[in-house]
Amino acid sequence: MADGSRRLWRWFSSHTHHVVMVGLVFSVPVLLWLCLAFLPAWWVPGTSLDERQAQNDVRTTMLQGLGGLVLGVGVYFTSRQLNTAQQAQVTAREGQITERYTRAVDQLGNGEVDVRIGGIFALERIARDSPHDQPTIGEVLTSFVRGRSPWPPSRPGQFVATAALDKVPELHSRYADVQAAITVLGRSGFAKALTLDLHQVDLRNAALGAAHLEEAILVGAHLEGATLWDSHLEEAILTAAHLEEADLGGAHLEGATLVDAHLEGAYLEGAHLEGADLTRAHLEGATLWGAHLEGAYLKGAHLEGADLMRAHLDRATWREVFTDSSTRWPEGFEPGPSGGTPRTQNLETSLGDG
């Protein structure tokens, strides 16, 4: 007997929810019928015609309220079902994105360049579909670039560091996957999601026109001969970077750090260098025609043979700047030691304080 009671109790405990639901299904209609049958007569007692009419009015009101309650309950449960369905869709979508991400990352390690490029563009698509995954994907792509094209060159097939620039093929020819990765990084908003770490990379003769690389870390990067016209490098850190013969026409380098950077022979026509730090920068033979250097800091910069015709030099700091007779200045401009009082002397060597 005791065993039977325990079994009954265990069954009841495990089926409490169902028992309650069955009880509600049978008890609620009975309770509603009792309320409609007896409550109006209790609220409006009497048997006269007017009193019965009043009782019917009460019943009508109760039924309307009950209808509204049923409607509200229906809306509530429908909303819950919709939320559950939406959560299921989100979960399914996240699962699909995770699967796509895993497959794309696996492609980056494939031996075929076409497969690697496919993985790169797949990651770009995932970053657009799932913005909260963009920083992670950006880290993956920057790591891919650093690993595939490091400086100094150490990977099979990389051109030696001492190769003449005109002998180094364009990046898309020698490393199409690296070009694809840097293109994706520069066009899909990754610079807004994270700080792009591209230090010590070999991007000689890369195509980066109009790329967005704001605040990127490009310390020691080699971008000789790179196409960077109209690119966005605001606040980027280009310390000791190599940009010899690079095309930076119209590029945005406001506030960029270019300390000890190499820009020999670079094309910087109309470039924006407002507030940039060009301490000891090498600009020998660079074209700075119409460049914006307002507020730039050029202590110890090398401007031998540089063309600064029509450049904007307001508030620029000139200290110990190296020039020679071939340095071309804006018409009527003769730099003083700090960009203030124009001076004509000592232009052949350096502009010191005295």
N, C-alpha and C positions, 0 to 999 in steps of 0.2 A: 504493500500500500504506500509505504513511504517512498519507494522507488518510483511508483507511478506519479505521485504528487510532485517529486523533483523533476521528472520528465515533463510534466504539464507546465511547471513553472519555467523551465528552460525554454520550452516552446513558446510560451506567452512572452517571455523576455525578449526572445529573438524576433518575435513577430508583433511587437507592440505597435509599431507604426501602422501595419496593416489592420490590426484590430481597431485602432483609433479611427482610421479612415472608413472602415466598414460601419463603425458606430455612428460616425458623422453622416454618412450617406443615408442611413435609416432614420436617425433622430432629427436631423435638421428639417426635413419636410413635415414630420409630425409636429415639431415645435412651431413651424411657420403656420400650419393649419390651425393649431390651437390659438395662436396669437390673433389670426384674422377672424376666427370664430367668436372669441370671447372678449378680447381687449376692447373693440369698439363699443360693445354693450356696457363694459365697465366704465369707459370714459364718458359715454353718453347714455345713461340709463333711461329706460322708458320703452313703451311699445306703441306710442302714437306714430302716425304717418310721418310727421316732421322729425320725430326722434329717430325712426328707422332710416329716414333719408340722411340724417346727420351721421348715423352709424355707418351707412354705405360710403358717405364722403370720407370718413376716417379710414375705412378699408381701402378706398381708392388712393388716398394719400400714402397709406402704408405700402400698398403695392408699387406705387411710383418710387417711393424711397427704396424699397427692396430691389426694384429694377435698376435704380442707380447704383445700389450697392453691388449687385451682381455684375453690372457693367464695369464698375471700378475694379472689382476682383479680377474680372477677365482681362482688363487692361494691364493690371499688375502682373498676372501670370504670363500674359503675352510678352510684356516687356522683359520679364526674366528669361523667357525662352529665347527672345531675340538677343539678349546679352550673352546667354550661354552659347548661342549659335555664333555670335561675333567673336567671342573668346576662342571658340573652337577653330574659327577661320584664321584668327591671329596666330594661334598655336600651330596650325597647319602651315601657314605662310612662313613662320619663323623656322619651322622644320625644313621647308623647301629651300629657304635662304641658306640655312646651315649646310644643307646637302650641296647646294650650288657652290658655296664658298669653299667647302672641303675639296670638291672636284677641281675648282679653278686653281687653288693653291697647289694641288698635286700636279697640275699641268705645268706650273712654273719650273718644276724639276725635271720635265721631260727632255729627252735628248734631241727632239726635233724643234727647230726654231718656230715653225708655224704653230705647233701645239702650244708653245710657251706664249706666243703672241695672242693666241686664242684665250688662254688663261688670263692674260692681262686685261683684255677687253671685257672678259666675263666679270672680272673683279670691278671694273669701272661700272658696269651695269648694276651689279649688286650694290655698290656704293650709292648709286642714284635711287635704287629701289628701297634701300634701307639706310637712311642718313646716319642713324646711330652707330652703324658699323663702319662709317667712313674713316674715323681715325685709325682703327685697326688695319683696314685695307691700305691706308696711306703708309703705315709703318711697314707693312709687307712689301709694298712696291719700292719704297726707298731702300729697304734692306736688299731687295733684289738688285737694284741699280748698283749699290755699293759692292755687293758680292760679285756681280757679273763684270763690272768695269771699274776696278779699283785703281788708285794711284798710290805708289808707282805701279806700272803695268806688271802683272804677275800671272794673269790668266792665259791659257793657250789661245793663240790667235790675236792677242792684243799687240798693237804696234808699240815698238820700244819707245821709251821716253825721249830718246835723242832723235827720233825720226823728224825730218823736215815736215812742216805743217802741210805743204803742198803735196807731200807724199802719203799723208794719212787720209784714207777715204772718208767720205761723209759718214756720220755715225749710223745712219739708216742702212748704209751699205755693209759696214763691217759688223755692226751689232744691231740688227733690226729690232730685236726684242728690247734692248735697252732704250732705243729711241722710242719705241711704243710706250714703255713704262714712263719715261720722262714726259712724253706728250700727254699721257693720261693724267699724270700728277699736276701738270701745268694748266689743264683745261677744265677740270671737274670739281673745282672748289676745295681741293684738299688743303690748300694753304690756310683756309679759314677754319679747318677742323683740327689741325695740328701743326707743329713746327716741323717743316720738312728738313730732315737731316741728310744732306748730300755732300758731306765733307769728304775731301780726298777721293774724288771720283774722276774718271777719265771721260769727259764729254767733249773731246775735241771735235770740231766741225759738226756739232749737234744743231738740230733745227728746233728753235724754241721761240719763234716769233709770236708775240702777244701772249706768252705764257704767264700764268699767275703763280709767282714764287715769292710772294710777300713773306718777309721775316725768315726766309729759308736760311739754313746754315750751309754755307758753301765755302767754308774755310779750306784753303789749299786746293780747291777744285780746279780742274783744268778744262777751260772752256775756250781754248784758242780757236779762232776762226768760227766760233759759234754764231748762229743767227739769232739775235735777241732783240730785234726791232720791236718797239712798242711793248716790250715785256714789262711785267710788274715785279720789281725787286725792292719795293719800299721796305726800309728797315732790315734788309737782308744783311747777313754777315759774310762779307767776301774778303776777309783778311787773308792776305798772301795768295789770293786767287789769281789764276792766269787767264787773262782775257785778251791776249795779244791778237790783233787783227779781227777781233770780234765785231759784229755789226750790232751796235746798241743805239741806232738812230731812234730818237723819240722814246727811248726806254725810261721807265720811272724808277729812279734810284734815290728818291727822297729819303734822307736820314740813313742811308745805307753806310755800312762800315767797310771802307775800302783801304784800310791801312796796309801798306806794303803791297798793294795789289799791282799786278802787271797789266797795263793797258796800252802797251806800246803799239802804235799803228792802229789802234781801235777807232772805229767810226762811231762818234757820239754826237752827231749833228742833232740839235734840238733836244738832246737828252735832259732829263730832269734830275739834277744833282743837288737840289736845295737841301742845305743842312747836312750834306754827306761829309763823312770824315775821310779825307784823301791824304792823310798824313803819310809822307814818304811814298806816295803812289807814283808809279812810273807811267807817265803819259807822253813819253817821247814820241814825236811824230803822230800823235793822236789828232783826229779831227773833232774839234769841239765847237764848230761853227754854230752859233746861235744857241749853245747849250745854256742851261739854267744852273748857275753856280751860286745863286744868292745864299749867303750864310754858310757856304761850304768852308771847310777847314783844310787848308792846303800846306800846312807846315812841312817843309822838306820835300815837297812834291817836285818831281822832275817834269819840266815842261819844254825841254829842248826840242825845237822843231814842231811844237804843237801849234795848231791853228785855232785861235780863240776869237776869230773875227765874229763880231756881233754877239758874242757871248754876254750873258747877264751876270755881272760880277758884284752886284751890290752886297755890302756887308760880308763879303768873302774875306777870310783871314789869310794874309800872305806873309809867311815868315820863312826865311831861308829857302825860298823857292829857287830852283835851278832852271835857268833859261839860257838861251844863246841868241845869236843874231837872227836865226831863222824862226824864232818864236813870234807868232803873229797875234797882236792884241786888238781889241775893238778900237775903232777909230777914235782918237783923242784920249785913249786910256793909257796911262803909264803907271804901273803898279808901284805902290810904296811898300814899306816893310809889313804893314798890316792891312793893306787894302784901303787905307785912308788917304793920306796926302800923296798925290802922284809924284813919282820921282823918275828921272831919266838916267841917273848914273847907276853903275854897277849892274847892268842888265846882261853883260856878257858871261857872268859866272853865276852868282847867286844873289838873291835879295836878302841881305841881312838886316839887322836893326840899326846899323850905323853907317 
